[in-house]
């Protein structure tokens, strides 16, 4: 213990003396990151101070940390308030040396690690000229088993740009956030970005309160309130990646005034993650007037949201088909839009400035929300879609057909015809079913003898095989061009609910149907579950299980599945 205390005392000396005055054993970089929680601050004209957090991350545990802050003549460091993550560690007050303000904390064991908010810095700013604060130096100290110490020195040279706003403060406290808020940096006097940092302590507290659901998935929820955001148009929400890098199934739900984003575990592909310790979600409100002219016409005044991720503060381009992110956009339908809410869809703006429909987007009028899932980030919005076929105007399935067609899930047989009474093939129904599920999976099987790799339905059939939907016939064939029977449709539909995580469990007797005896043994369990769920009702007391499925009937059941899933 005496050796460890001595190392702690040496650390105090290190804070007071220049960096090269003591000789610690140098240690290679261990994935350490240190940064301001924001890059710019705009201070209202009637405000004399502002605050910003220092966010620290390290894979290797350490016992002590020192920071060196340099300010110009327009701004002065007023105080340092350490976060709850520091716990009972000893704190060293600010020391001035060669124009740099040194401060830090030390303990007698290496129990700091991961990503967390170390402290909140409050600065005095009474000038009107632009100012700069520089994070010049950072040193972490690690105690060794022999009672010695090693150090890791960084020169981040990160800058915080401070400007004076022409307007008055529009937030309580004049733009200076409460340093005891556990990581919220606040919208400082009208800054465009509000930053919210969840450190390891807060993350663990939230995790402890999350109970697994029936599918053994934990949802960890965080919230940003409109009073926190103020006039900011962008929210940066930073979390330790340890929340996502777990063997248990987790969802992290981030609720904001702009919308809600739910992120699954392992959202970043392993090859892209590297040694990153923190994940930041950026949610930005975009002015529709900034969109390309063609997109503006379709979007109108509806909300536009830009989403992107950053790892350890560096923006990344994200795409992961195995870990879709769920997004909820609040929106109020107009009187015209209420006539057919099924045609209100989600869309994203591609790299060419064109609108692309998100197939999973469905508006929930009862909650005033557009909900969709996505496997990549972009600019997202809401549009009123339209897809009309000249041969479905009197079809009993018209609403179902148009709801799927406007989302690109189903297409016509020509540009303006749908052929609702034509039979649908096994390949086409499988392709539509996989499209509704919105899933992609690599098959580990051998495939099917009669499904060519160049066929338009190949990827869908392989995904269906991987998900356990399609097993084909005993001779290794799938029979893609054959018409699919109603009972085979019911088997696939039942399996699709299971693959989507919504297995049907209740069953109903088929004795009330006149042709119940015609249901094959292999299909009976699925038919009983679909009858119990109300998805299949039959017609005039008949199930017609061995009849071929028509394109209109396929649209009806697929739309029912879609509404159940989304």
Residue pairs with C-beta under 8 A, 6 or more apart in sequence:
1 108
3 146
3 147
3 148
4 108
4 109
4 143
4 147
5 108
6 147
7 63
7 108
7 141
7 143
7 147
7 148
7 149
8 63
8 64
8 90
8 106
8 107
8 108
10 22
10 149
11 63
11 64
11 66
11 104
11 106
11 141
11 149
12 92
12 106
13 22
14 21
14 22
14 24
14 66
14 139
14 141
15 66
15 92
15 95
15 102
15 103
15 104
16 95
16 97
16 102
17 97
18 97
18 98
19 137
19 139
19 153
24 141
24 149
24 150
24 151
25 148
25 149
25 150
25 151
26 150
26 151
26 153
27 142
27 150
27 151
27 152
28 152
29 152
30 58
30 59
30 60
30 152
31 57
31 58
31 59
31 60
31 275
31 277
32 56
32 57
32 58
32 59
32 60
32 138
32 140
32 152
32 154
33 55
33 56
33 57
33 58
33 115
33 277
33 278
33 312
33 313
34 54
34 55
34 56
34 57
34 67
34 135
34 138
34 154
34 156
34 158
35 54
35 55
35 135
35 156
35 158
35 313
36 52
36 53
36 54
36 55
36 133
36 135
36 158
36 160
37 52
37 53
37 54
37 55
37 117
37 183
37 185
37 195
37 197
37 236
37 238
38 52
38 160
38 185
38 188
38 191
38 193
38 195
38 236
39 158
39 159
39 160
39 161
40 160
40 161
40 162
40 163
40 191
40 192
40 193
41 50
41 52
41 160
41 161
41 162
41 163
41 188
41 189
41 191
42 162
42 163
42 164
42 165
42 188
42 189
42 190
42 191
42 192
43 50
43 125
43 162
43 163
43 164
43 165
43 175
43 188
43 189
44 165
44 167
44 168
44 169
44 170
44 174
44 175
44 189
44 190
45 128
45 164
45 165
45 166
45 167
45 168
46 168
46 169
46 174
47 125
47 169
47 174
47 175
47 176
47 189
48 124
48 125
48 126
49 78
49 122
49 123
49 124
49 125
49 176
50 122
50 123
50 125
50 162
50 175
50 176
50 188
50 189
51 120
51 121
51 122
51 123
51 176
51 177
51 179
51 185
51 186
51 188
52 120
52 121
52 123
52 133
52 160
52 185
52 188
53 83
53 117
53 118
53 119
53 120
53 121
53 183
53 185
53 195
53 197
54 67
54 117
54 118
54 119
54 120
54 121
54 135
55 115
55 116
55 117
55 118
55 197
55 199
55 238
55 278
56 65
56 112
56 115
56 116
56 117
56 118
56 138
57 114
57 115
57 116
57 240
57 277
57 278
57 312
58 112
58 113
58 114
58 140
58 277
59 113
59 275
59 277
60 113
60 142
61 110
61 111
61 112
61 113
61 142
62 110
62 112
62 113
62 140
62 141
62 142
62 152
63 106
63 107
63 108
63 109
63 110
63 111
63 112
63 141
63 142
63 143
63 149
64 89
64 104
64 105
64 106
64 107
64 140
64 141
65 104
65 105
65 106
65 112
65 118
65 138
65 139
65 140
65 141
66 92
66 102
66 103
66 104
66 137
66 138
66 139
66 141
67 102
67 103
67 104
67 118
67 135
67 137
67 138
68 100
68 101
68 102
68 135
68 136
68 137
68 138
69 77
69 100
69 101
69 103
69 121
69 133
69 134
69 135
69 136
70 99
70 100
70 101
70 133
70 134
70 136
71 77
71 101
71 123
71 131
71 132
71 133
71 134
72 131
72 132
72 133
74 125
74 127
74 129
74 130
74 131
74 162
75 123
75 124
75 125
75 127
75 131
75 132
75 133
75 162
76 123
76 124
77 94
77 101
77 121
77 122
77 123
77 124
78 122
78 123
78 124
79 121
79 122
80 91
80 93
80 94
80 103
80 119
80 120
80 121
80 122
81 119
81 120
81 122
81 179
81 180
82 89
82 91
82 105
82 118
82 119
83 116
83 117
83 118
83 119
83 120
83 182
83 183
83 199
83 201
84 182
84 199
84 201
85 112
85 116
85 117
85 118
85 199
85 200
85 201
86 105
86 118
86 119
88 107
89 105
89 106
89 107
89 112
90 105
90 106
90 107
91 103
91 104
91 105
92 102
92 103
92 104
92 105
92 106
93 103
94 101
94 102
94 103
95 101
95 102
95 103
96 102
100 136
100 137
102 137
103 119
105 118
106 141
108 143
109 143
110 142
110 143
113 200
114 200
114 240
114 242
114 277
115 199
115 200
115 238
115 240
115 241
115 242
115 277
115 278
116 199
116 200
116 201
116 240
117 182
117 183
117 197
117 199
120 177
120 179
122 176
122 179
123 133
123 162
125 131
125 162
125 164
127 164
128 164
129 164
130 161
130 162
130 163
130 164
131 161
131 162
131 163
132 159
132 160
132 161
132 162
133 159
133 160
133 162
134 157
134 158
134 159
134 160
135 156
135 157
135 158
135 159
135 160
136 155
136 156
136 157
137 153
137 154
137 155
137 156
138 153
138 154
138 155
138 156
139 151
139 152
139 153
139 154
140 151
140 152
141 149
141 150
141 151
142 149
142 150
142 151
142 152
143 149
144 150
165 189
165 190
167 190
169 175
169 189
169 190
170 189
170 190
170 230
170 231
171 186
171 187
171 189
171 190
171 227
171 230
171 231
172 227
173 186
174 189
175 186
175 187
175 188
175 189
175 190
176 186
176 188
177 184
177 185
177 186
177 188
178 184
178 186
182 199
182 201
182 202
183 196
183 197
183 198
183 199
183 202
184 195
184 196
184 197
184 228
185 194
185 195
185 196
185 197
186 194
186 228
186 230
187 193
187 194
187 228
187 229
187 230
187 231
187 232
190 230
190 231
190 232
191 232
192 232
192 233
192 234
193 232
193 233
193 234
193 235
193 236
194 224
194 228
194 229
194 230
194 232
194 234
194 235
194 236
195 235
195 236
195 238
196 222
196 224
196 228
196 235
196 236
196 237
196 238
197 238
198 206
198 222
198 237
198 238
198 239
198 240
199 240
200 240
200 242
203 220
203 239
203 240
203 242
203 243
206 220
206 221
206 222
207 218
207 220
207 243
210 218
210 219
210 220
210 221
210 250
211 218
212 218
212 248
212 249
213 219
215 249
215 501
216 248
216 249
217 249
217 250
217 251
218 248
218 249
218 250
218 251
219 250
219 251
219 252
219 253
219 262
220 243
220 250
220 251
220 252
220 253
221 253
221 255
222 237
222 239
222 252
222 253
222 254
222 255
223 254
223 255
223 256
224 235
224 237
224 254
224 255
224 256
224 257
225 257
226 257
229 235
229 256
229 257
233 284
233 285
234 282
234 283
234 284
234 285
235 256
235 258
235 282
235 283
235 284
236 280
236 281
236 282
236 310
237 254
237 256
237 280
237 281
237 282
237 283
238 278
238 279
238 280
239 252
239 278
239 279
239 280
239 281
240 277
240 278
240 279
241 268
241 273
241 276
241 277
241 278
241 279
241 311
242 277
243 250
243 252
244 250
244 252
244 263
244 264
244 265
244 266
244 267
244 268
244 279
245 265
245 266
245 273
246 265
248 265
249 265
250 264
250 265
251 262
251 263
251 264
251 265
251 326
252 262
252 263
253 260
253 261
253 262
253 263
254 260
254 261
254 262
254 263
254 281
254 283
256 283
258 283
258 284
258 285
258 303
258 305
259 283
259 303
259 305
259 327
259 328
259 329
259 330
260 326
260 327
260 328
261 281
261 283
261 307
261 325
261 326
261 327
261 328
262 325
262 326
262 327
262 328
263 279
263 281
263 325
264 323
264 324
264 325
265 323
266 322
266 323
267 279
267 309
267 318
267 320
267 323
267 325
268 276
268 279
268 309
268 311
268 316
268 318
268 320
269 320
272 311
272 316
272 318
273 311
274 311
276 311
276 312
277 312
278 311
278 312
278 313
279 309
279 310
279 311
280 309
280 310
280 311
280 313
281 307
281 309
282 306
282 307
282 308
282 309
282 310
282 315
283 305
283 306
283 307
284 305
284 306
284 307
285 303
285 304
285 305
286 304
286 305
286 306
286 379
287 304
288 296
288 299
288 300
288 301
288 302
288 304
288 381
289 296
291 299
291 304
291 349
291 353
291 379
292 349
292 353
292 354
294 353
294 354
294 355
295 349
295 353
295 354
295 355
298 347
298 355
298 383
298 384
299 355
299 381
299 382
299 383
302 331
302 381
302 382
302 383
303 329
303 330
303 331
303 381
303 382
304 379
304 380
304 381
305 327
305 329
305 379
305 380
305 381
306 378
306 379
306 380
307 325
307 327
307 377
307 378
307 380
308 315
308 316
308 317
308 318
308 377
309 315
309 316
309 318
309 377
310 316
317 377
318 376
318 377
319 375
319 376
320 375
320 376
321 375
321 440
322 440
323 375
324 373
324 374
324 375
324 438
325 373
325 374
325 375
325 377
326 371
326 372
326 373
327 346
327 371
327 372
327 373
327 374
327 380
328 369
328 370
328 371
329 346
329 369
329 370
329 371
329 380
329 382
330 368
330 369
331 363
331 368
331 369
331 370
331 382
332 368
333 341
333 344
333 363
333 365
333 368
337 344
337 384
338 365
340 399
341 363
341 365
342 399
342 402
342 403
342 406
343 384
343 385
343 386
343 402
343 403
343 406
344 363
344 370
344 382
344 383
344 384
344 385
345 357
345 358
345 361
345 362
345 363
345 382
345 383
345 384
345 385
345 406
345 407
346 357
346 358
346 360
346 361
346 370
346 372
346 380
346 381
346 382
347 355
347 356
347 357
347 358
347 361
347 380
347 381
347 382
347 383
348 355
348 356
348 358
348 374
348 378
348 379
348 380
348 381
349 355
349 356
349 378
349 379
349 380
349 381
350 356
350 378
355 381
355 383
357 383
357 385
357 406
357 407
357 408
358 372
358 374
358 380
358 407
359 407
359 408
359 409
359 435
359 436
359 438
360 372
360 373
360 374
360 438
360 566
361 370
361 371
361 372
361 382
361 407
361 566
362 370
362 371
362 372
362 562
362 563
362 566
363 369
363 370
363 371
363 382
364 370
364 371
370 382
371 566
372 380
372 566
373 438
374 380
385 406
385 407
386 406
387 402
387 405
387 406
388 402
388 416
389 401
389 402
389 405
389 412
389 416
389 417
389 418
390 416
390 417
391 417
391 418
391 419
391 420
392 398
392 401
392 402
392 418
392 420
392 552
395 401
395 418
395 420
395 552
396 552
397 420
397 552
397 553
397 555
397 556
399 559
400 552
400 555
400 556
400 558
400 559
401 410
401 418
401 420
401 552
401 555
403 559
403 562
404 410
404 432
404 436
404 555
404 558
404 559
404 562
405 411
405 412
405 418
409 432
409 435
409 436
409 558
409 562
410 432
410 435
410 555
410 558
412 418
412 419
413 419
413 422
418 551
419 551
420 550
420 551
420 552
420 555
421 550
421 551
421 552
422 550
422 551
423 483
423 484
423 548
423 549
423 550
423 551
424 483
424 484
424 548
424 549
424 550
424 551
424 554
425 480
425 481
425 482
425 483
425 484
426 478
426 479
426 480
426 481
426 482
426 483
426 484
426 488
427 451
427 455
427 457
427 460
427 461
427 478
427 480
427 481
428 457
429 484
429 489
429 492
429 549
429 554
430 457
430 460
430 461
430 464
430 469
430 470
430 480
430 492
431 456
431 457
431 460
431 461
432 554
432 558
433 464
433 469
433 492
433 493
433 496
433 558
433 561
434 460
434 463
434 464
434 467
434 469
435 460
436 496
436 558
436 561
436 562
436 565
437 467
437 496
437 499
437 500
437 565
439 463
439 467
439 499
439 500
440 459
440 463
441 463
441 466
441 467
442 462
442 466
443 462
443 463
443 465
443 466
444 466
445 465
445 466
446 476
447 462
447 465
448 461
448 465
448 472
448 476
448 477
448 478
448 480
449 475
449 476
449 477
450 477
450 478
450 479
450 480
451 457
451 458
451 461
451 462
451 478
451 480
452 458
455 461
455 480
457 480
461 470
461 478
461 480
464 470
464 492
465 471
465 472
467 495
467 499
468 495
468 498
468 499
469 492
469 495
469 496
469 499
470 478
470 492
472 478
472 479
473 479
483 548
483 549
484 548
484 549
485 545
485 546
485 547
485 548
485 549
486 543
486 544
486 545
486 546
486 547
486 548
486 549
486 553
487 519
487 520
487 523
487 526
487 527
487 545
487 546
488 523
489 549
489 553
489 554
489 557
490 523
490 526
490 527
490 530
490 536
490 545
491 522
491 523
491 526
493 526
493 530
493 535
493 557
493 561
494 504
494 525
494 526
494 529
494 530
495 526
496 561
497 503
497 504
497 561
497 564
498 504
500 565
502 564
502 565
504 529
504 530
504 532
504 533
505 529
506 529
506 532
506 533
507 525
507 528
507 529
507 531
507 532
508 528
508 529
508 531
508 532
509 528
510 516
510 519
510 524
510 527
510 528
510 531
510 543
512 541
513 538
513 541
513 542
513 543
514 541
514 542
515 542
515 543
515 544
515 545
516 543
518 543
518 545
518 546
519 527
519 543
519 545
520 545
520 546
523 545
527 536
527 543
527 545
530 536
531 537
531 538
535 557
535 560
535 561
535 564
536 543
536 557
538 544
